[in-house]
Amino acid sequence: MYTLGIWDGHDSGAALIEDDRVVYAANEERFTKRKLEVKFPVNSINAALAYAKLKHTDIQEIAFTTTEISKTVERMLPHFKEQYYLFRRRKRERPRFENLLHKRKYLVTQLGILPFCNTISKSIVAGQLNRMGFKDYKLSIVEHHTAHAASAAFTSGFSKSLVITMDGLGDGLCGSVSTLENGKLERKISIGARDSIGIFFEQVTNILGMRELEDEGKVMAMACYSYPFSFEDNKLKDFFKVTGTSIRAKHGPLAQYDKLKNLAWQIPREQFAYMAQQLLENVLAKYVSNAIDRFNIHDVVFAGGIFANVKANMMARNLEHLHHWYVFPHMGDGGIALGSALYASHLRTGNTNFGFSAYLGDQYDENRTEQALRGERSLSYQKESIVDQASHAAELVKAGNYMMWFQGRMEYGPRALGNRSIISTSDSETVKEKLNVHVKKREWFQPFAPSILEEDVPKIMEYDDKGVDKFMTMGYMVREKMRESTKSVAHIDGSARPHMVGEENKPYSEMLKKVRKLSGYGMVLNTSFNLHGLPIVMTPEDAIAIMKATKTRYMFMDGMFITNKAGV
Ligand SMILES: [Fe+2]
């Protein structure tokens, strides 16, 4: 039986489950080329069906999520949603009443689900689905934080876990704690949107001149450039108070925004970022610690946008009484289409453990790749086996080149995990700068991250046995003696966000093994295959276009080695 999950808000998308296995999942941005797309996920839905060779009428259940008043109004008046998208992404002129717009947003979104919301949202979503050709299906609503919780709980592989969700807000809440025990996911605590540490961090991002809901990771990165100071001296330390398993914000979101603005006015921005990051880390670690104590469950799984913050995750991981952890790789709202499908499927079948990998998107066969390359006069190409390709790429890495690496199914979630990646050596500032100038154009304070062969991780990172991170969701400190070898993949404070690679990605792990033969350790710099501000590439045509636009010399694409004659 097939269950389709859909999400039609920030980072919209679709996911398809067959019985107890995730078959396909992707986000709409990859199709429309608008990062964190907000439109109804028509393309993702159709791609899911095409991948599984299904007709619309083969789908028995469709689950969607989030019916709070603001989302319901956006469904009724999609123009508002589009306007906010353009405003948030700085794609339109700065509105005259920007402050007022923010205040309206915080006021409305806190309201949650009002009585008529479910009916209206359901009827609008059903209308859109029916127009696409769906018929005779059950349409289910999954509450926002239940979708987040299900995404982590049912893909972690743990049979018993403490499930913690935290984000800006959704359906009137900013967080929840549930337990997964004896085959049941049970909500124990709900945290109201007024007390959202996610909104706090979103506001800090905005005040620092960056895009909320998108650039929070930059705040985290910038914080490392501040001189350190103790939490006692942190001017924001009283903004949140954790008591047991309750979090209380000192100010409501409206007053908080004004107070943060005033504070930021007086403080250098990296210090302001440091204060916010330090507060988040403290609040999160304390909260997770108290939740473990209260429920006496030591394996903890996380979802929600807050857990994109790998440094805060690291604080939680370092808790002594946390034994194992898992962060759902698509932790933000981009992951709740799958969360909804998982929850609906769980309710029907009782299953709590679904087959899941990060490689859930589209892939392309040799014909399609050759077709995309045909007529590209500036590119030359030749076929290569996995083994040859691995050696070839390793030699190019060793010689100080960066290259594009496009293989198999597109990754699900915000990170490139060796199927839509750009790779280079991990120990050269020069290559990193070249990559940044020609391709990535990231801000100077943003670090790159490494892919490391699983067995090499303990040699390079201060690794514990609490979890293997296949999805780049966790911060680790680099071992002191490895700082030179990780010059281009560690942050200024010596932390890094490693992608730990095993046999789940054969071509990529083969390449890393060859790199190890040449360099002594199986590690490369791995950054997402995209242009700054654009989504990660999906098709061979997307990849070729970026290769040409950035004058990148080399690309390995599904068994094809491509050279750009105009490459720099
Ligand atoms: Fe969320």
Boltz pocket constraint, residues with backbone or C-beta under 6 A from the ligand:
constraints:
  - pocket:
      binder: B
      contacts: [[A, 144], [A, 148], [A, 167], [A, 168], [A, 169], [A, 170], [A, 304], [A, 305], [A, 331], [A, 332], [A, 333]]
      max_distance: 6.0
